[in-house]
Amino acid sequence: MIAKLINSFFSYTFIFHMRRVTRYLKYISNPKVIFDIGAYKGHFGNSFKNSKVFYFEPNMYYFKKLKRKKENKYFNLGIGKKKSKKFFYIMPNASSSSFNKPTLIKNLKTLIFFKLLREKYKRVSVLIYPLNYFVKKYKLKKIDILKIDTEGFEKSVLNGISKRNFKKINYIIIEKQLDQSLYKNYSFTPIKKILLNNNFILKKKFKDPIWRYEDQIYKNKFL
């Protein structure tokens, strides 16, 4: 019960942060097609009422809670480099769930959930597809906004996008962990390199008001 209340508090801070991001994106673009990878509760995708949104959420519990609209698409799976199966770690603080096993260092989240509340994480097997698969299947000519919030799995998501399909993307919003020790071998440098090599330039940063991460918005420089 206490864990649920704490999660609710974290959810409200996340909504506040996400509203700043979506407000900016609405100002600079008029998106028709959006990919919401790491949809969580759908806050990001749901903010765009006139867009066709593809939701991807590997956490089965939150996938079931996503509000459905017939014009959108919903997938209970992960996005990565290639089609495969991988363990997904469902954390007590649900927004931190990831395909990367957390290091469980002594940060605030660890102290609250694992030390104070004695919560445990769950490990489940989840199917992964590359983003290329969905571009081909739905014959997409353009993705206006690609949002990636995968808690340290961002590089694998980008590696599942071909050069040809990168050219179809207008904006990429991607999470950068500022706590380098949160996930084993995590580094944002190779992620940024992939973006730059595919002609994406940084436009804006939004730092979360509580946690040590920020959302960065990149624009296709040929847009």
Secondary structure, DSSP 4 states (H G I P E B T S, - for coil): -HHHHHHHHHHHHHHHHHHHHHHHHHHH---SEEEEES-TTSHHHHT-TTSEEEEE---HHHHTTSPP-TTSEEE-SEE-SSSEEEEEEE-SSGGG-BSSPB---SSHHHIIIIIIS----EEEEEEEE-HHHHHHHTT-S-EEEEEE--TT-HHHHHTTS-HHHHTTEEEEEEEEES-TTSBTT--SHHHHHHHHHTTEEEEEEEE-SSSSEEEEEEEETT-
